[in-house]
């Protein structure tokens, strides 16, 4: 199943981030929830080896989400996604392997002040899925040029 069809899985994984009673209380906990949701998104698309990258992603996201970095977060966020994706086989492409992560667009997800938690999770999922589909490039031999993940 193409990754492009799995955004609802990502959104449901993000729900807890916006639940006032269940939302993570620490940066590390938020990074773990985020990594779990993102991994489930990839696994639901038929990329089972994504499970092996979840802890690594959570660790990298904890650094990227650190509020003391004063602006370093977006670059570290892209780096965390690179750690997750680079070298990952994409079974539904045959022999494709992620070879590049080139940021395109923004990872900011502005939501209206009156957005419900569900709307916030959906908006964040749409933003992150769009960013992922634009940034992650797969090399499918014998081709010599990577193509966007689908």
Order of alpha helices (4+ residues) and beta strands (2+ residues): alpha-alpha-alpha-alpha-beta-alpha-beta-beta
